[in-house]
Amino acid sequence: MMGKTAKVRNTEIPVLRAGEPTIVNHLPKTFLWHGDVEKFLDDLAPEPIFDLAITSPPYNIGKGYEQRQELDQYVEWQGRIIRKIVKLLKPTGSICWQVGNFLEKRKGGHSSTILPLDIIFHDLFRDSGVQLRNRIIWYFGHGLHCSYRFSGRYEVVMWYTKSDDYIFNLDDVRVPQKYPGKRYFKGPNVGKYSCNPKGKNPEDVWAIPNVKSNHIEKTEHPCQFPVALVDRFVLALTPKNGLVFDPFAGVGSAGVAALIHDRNFWGCELDARYIRIAQSRMEDASNGRAKYRPFDKPLYDHTKSKLSRSPNR
C-alpha cells in the first residue's frame, strides 16, 4: 500500500561525494552527500540556509553502522555537530533531535542501566543558544522485551527553535476534534460550536508504529525511523520549498517526508549501502511512488485479530 504521494516529476536524486568540487558552490536543491557530516558543514558558506534540521543520530550503543565511543567523546562529537548546524539555521528555523537511551552494561550482572540521551543533549542545545519548544514522546507498541526492567516503548524528539520568531504552521497538522459537535451551553456564544472547525492541536505524545518486520517502509537498516515521525515536523515547521537537512540521513526517511510535501532536502550519510537505498526511496517519493505509512492513518485494532484471543478460552 502506498501513502499519499507527490506530483510526478521524474526526478533523479544526485549523490555528491567527499572531494568533489561542487560542495561549496552551485549545490542542487535536493541531494545526498556521501561523506562525513562535519567536513560537509565545514565546507559550507557561513550563512543561514536551513529551515529545519531533523535527525535520529547514532545512539552510541554499538550498532553495525556506528563505532562505539566513550560517552564523553560521543557527547563532544554530537555537540560539535549541533553547534555547526545551529549556525546554519535560519532565524525562523528549527532543529529536532530524535533520541533514545544510552545503555551501560553492569559488569558481572545480567541487567543494564539506562541514561536517557535527551537529558544529556539538552545542555548541548542550550549552550548553542536555541530554545526548547516541545519534548515529543514517540510511543510505539512493539519492540524487544526486557527481562530485568520494564520494556522500553518510547523515544523522544526534542524540538528547538533558533528564535522566538519561528515557523509553526499549526493548521497544516491539526487532528480531528474528539467532540466536534460540542456547543457552548452558556454565555455570549451559547449554541455555537465550541471547538475549532479546522481541528485541534496535536498532543505531545505521538503513537506511531516503529519500522519493524512487515512495515511497508522496512529496509535493511536496523534502526530506521518512520516517515510519519518526520511528516508532521516538515509540515508544521517549514515553508513550501523550504530546506530540510538531516546530518545522519540513513536510508532517507527525512528526505522522503520532505519531498512528499514539496520541500527540498540535503542529507549526509557515510554508509554507501544506505545512500543507495535513500536515493531510491527519495526518487520514488519525488516521482509520486512513495511507499510509506502516513501519520494520520489509524492504528490497527489488535482486538479484531484471532491472535488476540487467549488459547485457554
C-alpha positions in Angstrom: 0.0 0.0 0.0 1.3 3.4 -0.9 0.9 6.5 1.2 0.0 10.0 -0.1 2.2 10.9 -3.0 3.7 14.0 -4.5 3.2 15.0 -8.1 5.1 13.1 -10.7 8.3 14.9 -11.6 10.6 12.1 -13.0 13.3 13.4 -10.8 16.7 11.8 -10.1 18.3 12.5 -6.8 22.0 13.3 -7.1 24.6 11.8 -4.8 27.7 14.1 -4.1 30.8 12.6 -2.6 33.6 13.9 -0.4 36.3 15.5 -2.5 34.0 16.7 -5.4 34.4 20.4 -6.2 30.6 21.0 -6.1 30.4 21.1 -2.4 30.9 24.9 -1.9 29.0 26.4 -4.8 26.1 25.6 -7.0 24.6 22.8 -4.9 21.4 21.2 -6.1 18.2 22.0 -4.3 18.0 18.3 -3.2 20.8 15.8 -2.9 22.6 13.2 -0.7 26.1 13.7 0.5 28.2 10.6 0.8 30.8 11.5 3.4 31.4 12.9 6.9 28.9 15.4 8.0 31.4 17.6 9.9 33.5 18.0 6.7 30.3 18.8 4.8 29.3 21.5 7.3 32.7 23.0 7.5 32.8 23.5 3.7 29.5 25.4 3.6 29.5 29.2 3.5 28.7 30.5 7.0 25.2 31.8 6.2 21.7 30.7 7.5 20.2 28.3 4.9 18.3 25.5 6.8 14.6 25.9 7.6 14.6 22.6 9.5 17.4 20.2 10.7 16.0 16.9 11.8 17.6 13.6 12.5 18.0 10.5 14.6 21.7 10.3 15.4 23.6 7.2 16.3 22.9 6.3 19.9 26.4 5.0 20.6 25.2 1.6 21.5 27.3 -0.4 19.1 25.0 -0.9 16.1 26.6 -2.1 12.9 26.6 1.4 11.3 28.4 3.2 14.2 31.7 2.9 16.1 31.1 3.0 19.8 32.9 5.7 21.7 33.4 6.7 25.3 30.4 8.6 26.4 32.3 11.9 26.9 33.8 11.6 23.3 30.3 10.8 21.9 28.8 13.9 23.6 31.6 16.1 22.5 31.2 14.9 18.9 27.5 15.5 18.9 28.0 18.9 20.5 30.3 20.0 17.7 27.8 19.0 15.0 24.9 20.6 16.8 26.8 23.9 17.1 27.7 23.9 13.4 24.1 23.2 12.4 22.6 25.9 14.6 24.9 28.5 12.9 23.4 27.5 9.6 19.7 27.6 10.8 17.6 30.5 9.5 16.3 32.8 12.3 12.9 31.3 11.8 14.3 27.7 11.7 14.0 24.7 14.0 16.2 21.8 14.9 14.7 18.4 16.0 16.8 15.6 17.5 15.2 12.1 18.0 17.0 10.1 20.7 16.5 7.1 22.9 18.6 5.7 25.8 22.3 5.0 26.2 22.8 1.6 27.8 25.5 0.7 30.2 26.1 -3.0 31.0 26.9 -3.8 34.6 30.0 -6.0 35.0 29.1 -9.5 36.1 25.4 -8.8 36.0 22.5 -9.5 33.7 20.9 -6.1 33.7 21.9 -2.7 32.3 21.4 0.8 33.5 19.9 3.4 31.1 20.8 7.1 30.6 18.1 9.0 28.6 20.1 10.8 25.9 17.7 13.8 25.9 18.9 14.7 29.4 22.5 14.9 28.1 21.6 16.6 24.8 19.6 19.4 26.3 22.7 21.0 27.7 24.3 20.8 24.3 21.4 22.6 22.7 21.0 25.1 25.5 24.7 26.0 25.2 24.1 26.5 21.4 21.6 29.2 22.2 18.4 27.5 20.9 15.1 27.3 22.8 13.2 24.1 23.7 9.6 24.3 22.4 8.5 20.7 22.9 9.7 17.3 24.1 7.7 15.0 21.9 7.1 11.4 23.2 7.1 8.9 20.3 5.2 5.9 21.6 5.3 2.6 19.7 3.6 -0.7 20.8 6.2 -3.2 19.7 9.8 -4.0 20.4 12.2 -6.1 22.3 11.0 -7.5 25.7 13.3 -6.8 28.7 13.9 -9.3 31.4 15.3 -7.1 34.2 13.4 -3.8 33.7 10.1 -2.7 32.0 10.2 -3.0 28.2 11.0 0.3 26.5 8.2 1.5 24.2 9.0 5.2 23.6 11.7 7.6 22.4 11.9 11.3 22.4 12.1 14.1 19.8 13.4 17.4 21.1 12.2 20.4 19.2 14.3 23.6 19.5 13.9 27.0 17.7 16.7 29.5 16.9 14.5 32.5 17.9 11.0 33.4 19.2 10.0 34.3 15.6 9.8 30.7 14.3 7.6 29.0 11.7 4.7 27.0 13.1 2.0 26.0 10.6 -0.5 24.7 13.1 -3.4 24.5 10.6 -1.4 22.1 8.4 -1.2 19.5 11.2 -4.4 19.7 13.1 -6.2 16.5 14.0 -9.9 15.8 14.3 -11.7 17.0 17.4 -12.8 14.4 19.8 -16.3 16.0 20.2 -16.8 18.2 17.0 -20.5 18.6 17.8 -19.9 20.1 21.3 -21.5 23.6 21.7 -21.3 26.4 24.3 -24.1 26.0 26.8 -24.0 29.5 28.3 -22.5 32.9 27.7 -22.4 35.1 24.6 -21.6 32.1 22.3 -24.4 29.8 23.6 -25.5 27.3 21.0 -22.4 27.9 18.8 -19.8 25.1 18.3 -17.1 25.4 20.9 -14.2 23.8 19.0 -12.1 24.9 16.2 -13.7 23.6 12.9 -10.3 23.0 11.4 -9.4 20.5 14.2 -7.4 20.6 17.3 -3.7 21.0 18.1 -2.0 17.6 18.3 -0.8 16.5 21.7 2.9 15.9 22.5 2.6 12.1 22.7 2.5 10.5 19.2 1.5 6.9 18.7 3.4 5.8 15.5 4.4 2.2 14.7 8.1 1.7 14.6 9.6 0.2 11.4 9.9 -3.5 12.1 9.1 -6.8 10.4 6.4 -6.3 7.8 6.2 -2.5 8.0 5.7 -1.1 4.5 8.8 1.1 4.8 11.2 -1.6 6.1 14.7 -1.7 4.6 17.9 -3.4 5.8 18.7 -0.5 8.2 18.4 -1.9 11.8 17.2 1.3 13.4 15.1 3.0 10.7 12.7 5.7 11.9 9.3 6.1 10.2 8.5 8.7 7.7 5.4 9.6 9.7 7.6 10.8 12.6 9.1 13.4 10.3 5.9 14.3 8.4 4.3 16.4 11.0 7.5 18.4 11.7 8.1 19.1 8.0 4.5 20.4 7.6 4.5 22.4 10.8 8.0 23.9 10.8 8.9 24.6 7.2 7.5 26.7 4.3 6.8 25.2 0.9 10.1 24.8 -1.0 12.0 25.2 2.3 15.2 23.3 3.0 15.2 20.3 5.3 18.6 18.9 6.5 19.4 15.5 8.0 23.1 15.1 9.2 22.6 11.3 9.6 20.3 10.5 6.8 20.4 6.7 7.0 18.0 5.3 4.4 16.4 8.7 3.7 13.2 8.8 5.8 13.5 12.5 6.4 14.2 13.0 2.7 11.1 11.1 1.7 8.9 13.2 4.1 10.5 16.4 2.7 9.9 15.5 -0.9 6.3 14.3 -0.4 5.5 17.8 0.9 7.3 19.8 -1.7 10.3 20.7 0.4 14.0 20.5 -0.6 16.4 18.2 1.2 20.1 17.8 1.9 21.2 14.6 3.7 24.6 13.3 4.8 25.4 9.6 5.2 28.7 7.6 5.5 27.4 4.1 4.5 27.3 3.5 0.8 24.5 0.9 1.2 22.2 3.3 2.9 23.0 6.0 0.4 21.8 3.7 -2.4 18.6 2.9 -0.5 17.9 6.5 0.4 18.5 7.6 -3.2 15.9 5.0 -4.5 13.3 5.9 -1.8 13.7 9.6 -2.4 13.4 9.2 -6.2 10.2 7.2 -5.6 8.9 10.0 -3.3 9.8 12.7 -5.8 8.1 10.8 -8.7 4.9 10.0 -6.8 5.7 6.4 -5.9 6.5 6.8 -2.2 5.8 3.7 -0.1 5.1 4.9 3.5 2.6 4.9 6.3 1.0 8.4 6.7 1.0 9.8 10.3 -2.8 10.2 10.1 -3.5 6.6 9.3 -5.4 5.0 12.2 -3.6 2.3 14.3 -4.6 -1.3 13.7 -7.1 -2.5 16.3 -5.4 -5.7 17.6 -8.5 -6.9 19.3 -10.0 -7.7 15.9 -7.3 -10.3 15.3 -7.9 -14.0 16.1 -4.4 -13.9 17.6 -5.7 -11.7 20.4 -7.8 -14.5 21.8 -6.3 -16.4 24.7 -5.7 -20.1 23.8 -7.2 -21.1 27.2 -10.6 -19.7 26.3 
